[in-house]
Amino acid sequence: MYSQQELDDAVAAGALTSQSANALRAFVAQQRSSSLVDEEQFRLITGFNDIFVAVAGAILFFAVGWIGQWLGDQLGFQVGGDFGPSPLAGLAIALTAWGLALYFTAKRRMALPSILFLLAFVGGTFWAASMTLGIVAEGLVGTLEERGAGIIAATAAAITAAAAWLHWRTFRVPITVAAGAVAVAGIVLGLTAAIIGDSVPGTSLMTIILWMVLLLGLGIFAVAMKWDASDPARVTRRSDVAFWLHLAAAPMIVHAVFTLLALNDANATMGEGFLVIGLYLLLGLAAIAIDRRALLVSALAYVLYALAALFREFGAVELNIALTALVIGSALLLLSAFWHQARHKVVAMLPHKVRRHLPDLHGTVPAAVSPEPAA
């Protein structure tokens, strides 16, 4: 199976003509009775070897992390004294992930291993940075309060964001931009906790943090839309970058909204259940308009909970879980089957100024792609 990016690379290398590549795209779209745009393609697995390498890489990360922790224990380089977490574990994982990416990402261009190695690299970097800063802080001030913890989290997130930028400049793995965006969000949240953490009650701080998460999620969503707008036909790597940005933004937006509205507590009423379903329908319309399913997936847990509560209210206690799964599963499958038709209906109701920024409804052949947005 060949990705859209690989077709473009083949055209650039002269192995295919642009007309042949576009004819192939049109043929595939006709066979599927759907626009290629609506398929929301991105590279995840190019073959079973991807899974083989990813599993082997995960085992290797476990091993080097364990060895790094053991070395930290032997050297006394750990947070909280004996048997505390050591930054050497994260450092070992990050260095190993970078080394593996030099071959499997840069040379072999394997999709799933590249994603795993990127996540291991940024995760290991954050672990190593935060644990090192924690050890330094323990030596200077002893026990950390909320302000100190916020400063450490923000600094570690800044180091992680810089590492993600370096990884992007070197390997250009699409998920890297989303990882960097999440790291930047971590900087903002850490600084927020550091500035106001010791001056407001815990419940008020949580509310402020949730509002910040919502705003940051909307910011990442806006960046994702900018990447989408640079490739309206979704045939380049920019569409993959936008996909991962949407996947990062969606849970931040959805969780913040539902939590601020107190719709995820343990005592859902019938009114709250209908409100959750109403919000999910609005999210569904937004997802159809922008042709991204991440919003629907992120809100699934909330709507499943709300429907289960409604069935329980109506007396279907024994079957509430089964009925909930039946309704949601059937609705999502029906939406998937008629996604393209639904997009036509929803987009047609929007103003032209909004429509021109949305993915192409018909395009199986890419138009001129605008310059890549700043990462």
C-alpha positions in Angstrom: 0.0 0.0 0.0 1.4 3.4 -1.0 0.7 6.6 0.7 -0.2 9.9 -0.9 3.2 11.3 0.1 5.0 8.4 -1.6 3.0 9.0 -4.8 4.2 12.7 -4.7 7.7 11.5 -4.1 7.5 9.2 -7.1 6.4 12.1 -9.3 9.2 14.3 -8.0 11.7 11.5 -8.7 10.4 11.0 -12.3 9.1 7.5 -11.6 5.6 8.6 -12.4 4.0 11.4 -14.3 1.8 13.8 -12.4 -1.1 12.8 -14.7 -0.6 9.1 -13.9 -0.5 9.7 -10.2 -3.7 11.8 -10.4 -5.4 9.2 -12.5 -4.6 6.6 -9.9 -6.0 8.7 -7.2 -9.2 9.3 -9.2 -9.5 5.6 -9.9 -9.1 4.6 -6.2 -11.7 7.3 -5.2 -14.2 6.0 -7.8 -13.7 2.4 -6.6 -14.4 3.5 -3.0 -17.3 5.7 -4.0 -15.8 8.4 -1.9 -13.5 11.4 -2.2 -9.9 10.7 -1.2 -10.2 13.7 1.0 -12.9 12.0 3.1 -10.8 8.9 3.6 -8.6 10.9 6.1 -5.6 8.9 5.1 -2.3 8.9 7.1 0.6 6.6 7.2 0.6 4.2 10.1 1.6 0.8 8.8 3.4 0.1 5.6 3.8 -3.6 6.2 4.0 -6.2 8.9 7.6 -5.3 9.4 6.5 -2.1 10.9 4.8 -4.0 13.7 7.8 -6.3 14.1 10.2 -3.3 14.4 7.8 -1.5 16.7 7.5 -4.5 19.1 11.3 -5.0 19.1 11.8 -1.3 19.7 9.4 -1.3 22.7 11.3 -4.2 24.2 14.6 -2.4 23.7 13.2 0.8 25.4 12.1 -1.3 28.3 15.6 -2.8 28.6 17.5 0.4 28.3 15.2 2.2 30.7 15.6 -0.5 33.3 19.4 -0.3 32.9 19.3 3.5 33.2 17.3 3.2 36.4 19.7 0.6 37.8 22.7 2.9 37.0 20.8 5.8 38.7 20.3 3.6 41.8 24.0 2.7 41.9 25.1 6.3 41.5 22.5 7.7 43.9 21.3 9.9 41.0 17.5 9.8 41.7 14.7 11.8 42.9 13.5 11.2 46.5 16.4 9.1 47.7 16.6 5.3 47.5 14.6 3.6 44.8 13.3 6.9 43.4 13.0 7.6 39.6 16.3 8.4 37.9 16.8 10.8 35.0 19.2 8.3 33.5 16.3 6.0 32.6 14.7 8.7 30.5 18.0 9.8 29.0 18.8 6.2 27.9 15.4 5.9 26.2 15.7 9.2 24.4 19.2 8.5 23.1 18.2 5.0 22.0 15.1 6.4 20.2 17.2 9.0 18.4 19.7 6.3 17.3 17.0 4.0 16.0 15.4 6.9 14.1 18.6 7.5 12.3 18.1 4.2 10.5 14.4 3.2 10.6 13.1 6.8 10.1 15.7 8.6 8.0 16.7 5.6 5.8 13.9 3.1 5.9 11.0 5.6 6.3 9.0 3.1 8.4 5.7 4.7 9.6 4.7 3.0 12.9 8.3 2.6 14.3 8.9 6.3 13.5 5.8 7.3 15.6 6.9 5.0 18.4 10.5 6.3 18.3 9.3 10.0 18.3 7.1 9.4 21.3 9.9 7.6 23.1 12.3 10.4 22.4 10.1 13.2 23.6 8.9 11.2 26.6 12.4 10.2 27.6 13.5 13.8 27.2 10.8 15.1 29.4 11.5 12.4 32.0 15.2 13.1 32.0 14.7 16.9 32.2 12.1 16.9 34.9 13.9 14.3 37.1 17.2 16.2 36.8 15.5 19.5 37.7 13.8 17.7 40.6 17.1 16.5 41.9 18.6 19.9 41.7 15.6 21.5 43.4 15.7 18.9 46.2 19.4 19.8 46.8 18.6 23.5 46.9 15.2 23.9 48.6 14.2 20.5 49.8 10.4 19.8 49.5 8.8 21.5 46.5 5.6 23.4 46.7 3.2 24.0 43.8 5.1 27.0 42.5 8.4 25.1 42.4 6.7 22.1 40.8 5.1 24.4 38.1 8.5 25.9 37.3 10.1 22.5 36.9 7.2 21.3 34.7 7.4 24.4 32.5 11.2 24.1 32.2 11.1 20.4 31.4 8.3 21.1 28.8 10.4 23.8 27.2 13.4 21.4 26.9 11.0 18.8 25.4 9.6 21.4 22.9 13.2 22.2 21.8 14.0 18.5 21.4 10.8 18.0 19.4 11.8 20.9 17.1 15.2 19.4 16.6 13.6 16.0 15.8 11.3 17.6 13.3 14.1 19.5 11.6 16.0 16.2 11.3 13.4 13.5 10.5 10.1 15.3 9.6 7.9 12.7 11.3 4.3 14.2 11.1 3.4 13.5 14.7 6.4 15.6 15.9 4.5 18.9 15.4 1.7 17.7 17.6 4.2 16.5 20.3 5.8 20.0 20.2 2.5 21.7 20.5 1.6 19.6 23.5 5.0 20.5 25.0 4.3 24.2 24.5 0.9 23.7 26.2 2.8 22.1 29.1 5.0 25.2 29.3 2.0 27.5 29.6 0.2 25.2 32.1 3.4 24.9 34.2 3.9 28.6 34.3 0.3 29.2 35.2 0.6 26.8 38.1 3.9 28.4 39.2 2.4 32.0 39.1 -0.9 31.4 40.8 -0.5 27.9 42.4 0.2 29.1 45.9 -2.3 32.0 45.9 -5.6 30.4 45.0 -7.5 27.4 46.5 -7.1 24.0 44.9 -10.6 24.0 43.3 -10.1 27.5 41.8 -6.7 26.5 40.5 -8.2 23.4 38.8 -10.9 25.6 37.2 -8.3 28.0 35.9 -6.2 25.1 34.6 -9.2 23.7 32.7 -9.9 27.1 31.1 -6.3 27.2 30.1 -6.5 23.7 28.7 -9.5 24.7 26.6 -7.8 27.8 25.2 -4.7 25.8 24.4 -6.7 23.1 22.8 -8.4 25.7 20.6 -5.0 27.2 19.8 -3.7 23.8 18.6 -7.0 23.2 16.7 -6.4 26.6 14.9 -2.8 25.4 14.0 -4.2 22.1 12.7 -6.7 24.0 10.5 -3.8 26.1 9.1 -1.9 22.9 8.1 -5.1 21.5 6.6 -5.7 24.7 4.6 -2.2 24.4 3.2 -3.2 21.0 1.6 -6.9 21.1 0.8 -6.7 17.9 -1.3 -4.9 16.1 1.5 -2.2 14.4 -0.6 1.0 15.5 1.2 2.6 15.0 4.6 1.0 18.2 5.7 -2.3 16.4 6.0 -0.7 13.9 8.3 0.7 16.7 10.5 -2.8 18.2 10.7 -4.3 14.8 11.6 -2.0 14.5 14.6 -2.6 18.1 15.7 -6.3 17.5 15.6 -5.8 14.3 17.6 -3.9 16.3 20.2 -6.4 19.2 20.3 -9.6 17.2 20.5 -9.2 15.6 23.9 -8.1 18.9 25.4 -11.1 20.7 24.1 -13.6 18.0 24.8 -12.4 17.2 28.3 -12.2 20.8 29.4 -15.7 21.6 28.1 -17.4 18.6 29.7 -15.5 19.0 33.0 -16.2 22.8 33.2 -19.9 22.0 32.7 -19.7 19.3 35.4 -21.0 16.7 32.9 -18.6 14.0 33.9 -19.4 13.6 37.6 -20.7 10.3 39.0 -24.3 11.5 39.4 -25.5 12.4 35.9 -29.1 13.5 35.7 -31.4 13.1 32.7 -31.0 16.7 31.8 -27.2 16.4 31.9 -27.5 13.3 29.7 -29.4 15.1 27.0 -27.0 18.1 27.3 -24.1 15.7 26.6 -25.8 14.2 23.6 -26.6 17.7 22.3 -23.0 18.8 22.7 -21.9 15.6 20.9 -24.2 16.4 18.0 -22.6 19.8 17.7 -19.1 18.3 17.8 -20.3 15.9 15.2 -21.4 18.7 12.9 -18.0 20.4 13.4 -16.2 17.2 12.7 -18.1 16.6 9.5 -17.5 20.2 8.3 -13.7 20.0 8.8 -13.6 16.4 7.8 -11.8 15.2 10.9 -13.1 12.4 13.1 -10.9 13.1 16.2 -13.6 15.3 17.9 -16.1 12.4 17.7 -13.6 9.9 19.0 -12.5 12.1 21.9 -16.0 12.7 23.1 -17.1 9.1 22.9 -16.4 8.3 26.6 -18.7 11.2 27.7 -21.6 10.3 25.4 -21.4 6.6 26.3 -21.6 7.6 30.0 -24.5 9.9 29.3 -26.5 7.4 27.3 -25.9 4.7 29.9 -27.3 7.1 32.6 -30.3 7.9 30.4 -31.1 4.2 29.9 -30.7 3.6 33.6 -33.2 6.5 34.3 -35.7 4.8 31.9 -35.4 1.5 33.8 -33.2 -0.5 31.4 -30.6 -1.2 34.2 -29.6 -4.7 33.1 -29.2 -3.7 29.5 -28.0 -0.1 29.8 -24.4 -0.9 28.7 -25.5 -3.1 25.8 -28.1 -0.6 24.6 -25.6 2.2 24.8 -23.1 0.3 22.8 -25.8 -0.6 20.2 -27.0 3.0 19.7 -23.5 4.5 19.5 -22.0 1.8 17.4 -24.9 1.8 14.9 -24.9 5.6 14.7 -21.2 5.9 14.0 -21.2 3.1 11.4 -24.1 4.8 9.7 -22.3 8.1 9.8 -19.2 6.5 8.3 -21.2 4.9 5.5 -22.7 8.3 4.5 -19.9 10.6 5.6 -19.3 12.1 2.2 -23.1 12.8 1.6 -23.3 14.3 5.1 -20.3 16.6 4.4 -22.1 17.9 1.3 -25.2 18.8 3.3 -23.3 20.4 6.2 -20.8 22.4 4.2 -23.5 23.6 1.8 -25.1 25.4 4.8 -21.9 27.3 5.7 -20.9 30.8 4.3 -18.5 30.8 1.4 -15.8 32.5 3.5 -15.9 29.5 5.8 -16.2 26.9 3.0 -13.1 28.1 1.2 -10.9 27.2 4.2 -12.3 23.7 4.5 -11.0 20.5 2.8 -12.1 20.0 -0.8 -15.5 18.2 -1.2 -14.7 16.7 -4.5 -11.0 16.8 -5.1 -9.4 13.6 -6.0 -6.8 15.6 -8.0 -4.6 17.9 -5.9 -4.6 21.6 -6.6 -1.5 23.7 -6.1 -0.4 23.3 -2.5 0.4 26.4 -0.6 3.7 26.8 1.3 4.1 24.7 4.4 3.0 26.5 7.6 5.6 27.4 10.2 6.0 24.5 12.6 
